[in-house]
Structure formats: structure tokens, C-alpha cells
Amino acid sequence: MKTSSCNNISFTPAFLLLVLCAASSCRKDMPELNTPEKYVAGNLSEEFDAFWNGMNNNYMFWDVDPTDWNEVYRKYDPLFSDLDMRDSSDVRKAYTYFEEMTGDLVDGHFYLTFYNKYLRDENGRPLGIYPLRERHKRDDEYHEVNSLFRTLYSSVIPDNYLSSYQGGDYVINENGSIKPSPNTVRNDFLTGMIKGTNILYFRCHQFRIMHVLSDIPDSHAAVAVKYFLEHLSDPAVEGIIIDMRGNVGGQIRDLNGFISSLVDKPTHFGYTRQKIGNNRLDYGPWVPVSLQPNEHSTAISVPIVVLADVNSISMGEVTVMAIQSLPNGKFVGERTWGGIGGAIANNRDIANAGQFRTSFFSVFTPYIELRDKSKISAEGIGITPDVAVGYDEDAVADGRDPQLEEAMRVIQ
Amino acid sequence: MKNNKRWPHTVLALSLLLISFSSKAQFYLGIEGGWNYNHLHTSVGYREFTKYENVNGYTIGIPEQYQVNNWLAIRSGLSFIQKNYQLTRTHYYSGVYHKSTNNYLQLPVAGNFIFGTPRIKGFVNLGGYIGYWMSTNNKGVSFAPYFQSDPSGDNYGILPNNEPHQYNEKYAFDSRKDRRVELGWLAGGGVSYEFAQKYRLFIEYRYYHAITDQQKSYSINQIPRYNETGVIQVGCLFRLGRYQSSTESAYSK
């Protein structure tokens, strides 16, 4: 009996230990993840691996994106394995595969650029894939920013709608510095009072407002901005129109430096969040975003109308979101582009998400996500106007701007 | 979601079952509590200036012990245990962190291998456990990049140049990724002191090793996360039922 007990004493724990060790092998191995930038060039299968994993780890919108990224891997990994980077037809085939893989991505900023010699347009520039633009082009109501559209700001509005105006152009150099354009043609910044009213109008093509004020303070563009800011506190002003049509976005600092001039106290209008891990759904907390009053801020009780259209993107849409959230704010125009996403950073380490590249391609995508106060995503969808007015090409050709006229009507 | 809500009831039912089986032999019920230290076995991949850190927590429970004979017992009991960890950014990104306090209800079942004198005994535990991830609270500092508190960039650091955001909030589980049930094995050992033929005071160290990922598999090349928890706890067991001396139990067969 005692012998049997002794055998049990030594046997049972040893057996249990063996079972437990075996059970430990149920754990999954850590996957091998490599920085996309470290992939060695020369193999299309490797380029696919870098792209797929780069997106898997750094893309912000897996929470809402309909693309089945696992299925993309299962389908295209074997296809890329059959391609030879030295074969021009294989490289072009790879391009079509990239188009297919990314066709439904919701990210309104997502842009995939290729640096291979076989992937050039007729002017020798690198080919790119811009999924949301391709989807917009298929929409019957889509209109591009063309020369006719630009006449809105070069002639139609300043000549036919503004009693007096200030306007100016600028140029961004390759090194990122800014300089005034010698001639005011485009009216990159345009401001003035609407004829026959006390409605203050402002337009910027891109958010470089603080950049202009600090670096070229005596330029026509800077004078236009100062004119607008000075007239914000004019008690005679009966309404304000901020024109974001065709605005391509720009610098985040203009939110606090310029847009916040419209409020005299902190005004919550949305939320941002970041990734906190490598896995697709590793998100951090929602961080509230508010307009914070600045040195130009004044209490504005008159109506503020933001004009925007399908070509209003990024900071242009953030401006729409911010103004639409104001009690005296309204959005007139068309549903916006759908690139509200968030900031783009050259340094992916800022929030462990965002842009990445290899020598074969680069991916342009945000590192944070922005949503409105309801936390419903409008990425790839756009912001819906309070008052819908479509772009009328014929009217513009006749020197009229029905969207601006509706904005004036809303105020009056 | 409905199935997850049944798990605590299942765990409780298993506990009661264990009690019923033991009604005629030496059965102990007690209370225990202690301090733990959790390590999240995972990887930051190629994330720069980012690390996971181990975090303390506490545990409290109602242990049960069924004495099979003088060298073997089955130990179980419900316990509340925290399995915490923290994600920390470093260097230029210092100040940004995310601390996750995770609360589990756990049911271990282990063989207790006992040696020593009638009063002072040593023991070794080997077994497994099932746990239910009840809730999580996240606390930390992030930043809002739309607010550049120092646009000049003259100060060094991500937080001086962006408005910090402090948060302390309950986590809303995501059924697409959160695995609420955890399985694992345990090992440990300790010392007990029996007195008045009824009470056993003990102090023990126990290690819980999860074999199930905190997340469901929803992605290819997904980084897994496993809890590895070391616990130091003290407690007291109270004998229920008729007392059997160690001599009597050795020859009871």
C-alpha cells in the first residue's frame, strides 16, 4: 500500500506537469513583422508582403472598412508569387492587382504611388492609385476642379458678388517654404463683403493661413486674411460665409489659428483616436476635439454658413464639421469628399500608424481618425449638407454662383 | 454576447458542484487574498519607442479543498483576480501611456501535493484554470494632434507640442476581437499551518499561464496576447465535516 502511495506521489505530479507542458504548446507563435521600409527590393512577392502587412498594421480604418483584408491575402499572395519584377508585363499586372485590392478602401486620403520604371504615365510621372477618386468619378454628380470651376474665384465671385475684395496667391516651393505669387490670378485667398449686404465672405483654396501670415505677412494673400479677421468683430456684419469648395486641406494649425476665431469659448465638435497596437482593431480612446479661442476670437452670434462641395477634402471637411456643429452654423452645398480621416505625418512613430513605403511604392494614409460628435464615421462617405445645392456648370459659365446665392439666402 | 453572460453562472455552478461532491470527506472552505504581478506575453512588432510593462494587481477568493488522502488534495474555488498591463511610449514620446486594469473571475482546479508534519505542511499545486474577463478600465495619457500647444516646436517632446488628453474610462468590449474566456494552467507552492484540528493558515505563490489568446483570431499575422500572472497570497481554510487524523486517513483504504 505504502509502495503504491509512493509511486502515486512521484507519478501523478510528473504526469500532470507533462500534460500542462503539452497544453502550453497550444499558444500561437508571434508573427514575424518587418518594417516595410526594410524590405529588400527586387521581388514582387516581397513587395506584396510589405504592402499587405504595412496596411494590416498601419491603416486606421479597419473598424469601418468593408474590404476583407484576409481574403485579399489569400487571393493575391499566390498571384504575386508568380510575377517577375524584371518582366514589364508582370509589373503592369501587379499594378492591376493593387488596383483591385484597394478599390473599396474607405480612406479618403489613401494614395498609392509606384516608383518602378514600368509604371509611368505618358509624362513620365509615377503612376498612382487613388481609390476614392475613382469611385467618385463613377458618380454621375461628380464634377472635377477644372478651369471653369476656378473662374468662380478668379472672376465670377470677385466681379459679380463682392463689393470690394482682397485676394492673393502664393506658391509653395519644393522645400516647403512659401512665397507670394507675382500675379493675383487664382485668388487662393479671397475675402470681401457681399454686394448690397453686410455678409462677410472668405475663401481659401488650401489651409496655409498661418504659414502665409507668418512668412509672407505683407503679401496680398496675407492682407486678405487680415481683412477677414479684422471684420469679424464688425458689429455691422450680418452673416459670414466660409467657402470651402475645392479646398484641398492643409495644415492642422489653421484650425486653432484661424477657424477658432469664430468662437469665443472652447467648442467641442468631434473626436479623434489613434492606434495603440499592431493589430487591426487596436484602437486607443476617443479624444475630444474642440475649437479653442485664439487672439482673434470674438463672440459671433450672426449666422455662419460654410460652403463646400464634393472636392472639399481633409481640413476643408474638418472646417465643415466644426462650423456645422456651431449653434449658428449651417452647411450649404454638396456632400463632401469623404477624406475627413485625420492628420498625415511624415513620421509614422508619432502614433504608430500612417504612411509607409518601400522602394517600389509609397502609401499615403492618415495616422489618426476624426469623427463628429456622434462618433459616426463619414470616411469615404462625406459630410451631408444641411441645405443641398448642386454645382451648376451652366450657371458658372454665365457668371452666376447658385450655391453662393443659396448661402446668402440662408443668412438673410 | 448572450453566451458570455452565462459564463459567470456556469463557473458558480461548477463551484457548488465541487462542494456537493465533498460532503462526506475532509473538505475545507476558506478565504484567500493577495498581490499579483501580470506580464502580458506579446510583441510590439516594429513599433519604435513603445513597450509593454508589467503591472501589479490584487486577488481575492473563496478557496475550496477536498482532501483525498494524506498527500493529495483537490484545490479549487472562485477568485477575483486582476491581470493588468501598461503600454508605455518612451524617449520623445514620453508621457504617453495606456494602463489597462483587467478584472477576471477565475476558477482554478489543481492537484495539491502535500508533504510535512501534521501541523506544518508544504504543498505543490499543479492544475488548470478557466477565467472570465469581466471588465476593464483604461487609464492613460494620449494627445490631440489638432491642438498644438507649442506651434513653435521649441520644446522637446510629443506632449509639449500637442495638447495632452488624460483619460480614465471603462472599456467597451468589442465582440469582434475580445475573447472573454481564458484557459490556462497553473503551478505553485506554499506552506500551511494547521491548528485546532480545523484551521489551516497558508501562504503560497501561484503562477497562472494562459494558453488562450486575449483576442479572437480575426486577422492573418495577428499578434497574440497571453496573460502570465504571478500571485502571492495568504489565506485560511476551515474544515467542514468529520475530522480525520493523518494516520487514520493513510490506512482508511
Interface residues (C-beta under 8 A of the other chain):
Chain A: M1 S5 N8 I9 T12 P13 L16 L17 L20 A23 S24 C26 R27 K28 M30 P31 L33 N34 T35 N53 N56 N57 W69 N70 Y73 M210 I252 R253 L255 N256 G257 T272 Q274 I276 G277 N278 N279 R280 L281 G284 P285 V287 P288 V289 Q292 V318 G342 A343 D349 I350 A351 N352 I368 L370
Chain B: T42 S43 V44 G45 Y46 R47 E48 F49 T50 N69 W71 L72 L87 Y93 H98 G111 F113 V124 L126 G127 G128 N138 G140 S142 F143 A144 P145 Y146 F147 Q148 P151 I158 H165 Y167 E169 D174 R176 K177 W185 A187 H209 I211 T212 D213 Q215 Y218 S219 I220 N221 Q222 I223 P224 Y226 A250 Y251 K253
